[in-house]
Amino acid sequence: MQKQPTIRDVAQAAGVSVAVVSRVLNPGSGPVAAATRSRVNDVMKTLGYHPRTAARELKFGPPTTLGLLLADVSNPFFARLADQVVQEAHARGIQVLLMTTQEDDQLESERLATLIERRVSGIIATPTGNNLAIWKQLQDLGTEVVFVDRSIPSLPEVDVVSIDNFESARSATALLAAHGHRRIGIISGPAASTTGRDRIAGYRQALETAGLEQDELLIRHAAFRGPAGGDAASALLNIEEPPTALVVANTAQVTEVLRRLSHAGIDIPGTLSVIVFDDSPWTELMTPALTIVRQPIDLLARHSVQLALSNTQGKRSGKPNVIRVAAELVERSSVARLQFSK
């Protein structure tokens, strides 16, 4: 691995003393001419120099700021997660710097560069699944990272907090099978995401246990943003033998799916029984009230903050922590017992 540049390398390349570089790194610690500050910053960027978290904390004390990098706060799940993380951090005297990626690799790269420049003590993130070099650079710099909701399999050393996606989808599918449904569809997240893969795996396990045929036409992946969920619902309705039950295992696409079902005149649960991964208050106010998979967002936030802070405070156990919390299947009125086989 290439040797990380030091503060002395920066000073030499910029033609200044180490003391001047230190003043640039710590605003308010002493005067620096604007032109000099700009030159030093340019050199640090060129060399890829960032002060190590551990060294900074030895000098300036315990962590005070966490970065929170979420996929999309227009998604109610992530909006509530952000709110809970801020509450958990505030209770510990920690500030949170919130940024979003809109599920875009380039935006994620830019946001991570900003968080590095801000020298946050740790980062809680829902990764897009790419930018491996930057995530590894964060580890090399000593910045603690906790993945929440999803992970990157090629970075097994990063702590992860999520629901048990496999079991959540398995139990939802098993409930539909227990109500006599034999044609059960599922709309999940992108196949490249760990949540999408794990929920499909749980769905398949439930079908196998119930002795049901696995029809690939009943499995649809949808992007987390845009109208893809509605398109997936339409595709399921238009196959030769459409499903009698549906698991919407992509929280971001629940409203798109329900809107498309409504436009198609689908009677829930008369024509189609539905279970959704969403705990928004409106799901209980609908007619019929929706059966849901309730994700414990408060626990996801609490564990994420605890891991990020325990790591920055030198309490890391050595092995990566993988915490999977149980979701709750809440039965309401959107699932009906099938009276005949199709």
Sequence and secondary structure as in RCSB ss.txt:
>XXXX:A:sequence
MQKQPTIRDVAQAAGVSVAVVSRVLNPGSGPVAAATRSRVNDVMKTLGYHPRTAARELKFGPPTTLGLLLADVSN
PFFARLADQVVQEAHARGIQVLLMTTQEDDQLESERLATLIERRVSGIIATPTGNNLAIWKQLQDLGTEVVFVDR
SIPSLPEVDVVSIDNFESARSATALLAAHGHRRIGIISGPAASTTGRDRIAGYRQALETAGLEQDELLIRHAAFR
GPAGGDAASALLNIEEPPTALVVANTAQVTEVLRRLSHAGIDIPGTLSVIVFDDSPWTELMTPALTIVRQPIDLL
ARHSVQLALSNTQGKRSGKPNVIRVAAELVERSSVARLQFSK
>XXXX:A:secstr
      HHHHHHHHTS HHHHHHHHSTTSS   HHHHHHHHHHHHHHT    HHHHHHHH S  EEEEEES TTS
HHHHHHHHHHHHHHHTTT EEEEEE TT HHHHHHHHHHHHHHT SEEEE   S  HHHHHHHHHTT EEEEES 
  TT TTSEEEEE HHHHHHHHHHHHHHTT SSEEEEES TTSHHHHHHHHHHHHHHHHHT    GGGEEE  SS
SSHHHHHHHHHHTSSS  SEEEE  GGGHHHHHHHHHHTT  TTTT EEEES   THHHHSSS  EEEE  HHHH
HHHHHHHHHHHHTT   SS  EEEE  EEE  SS     S  
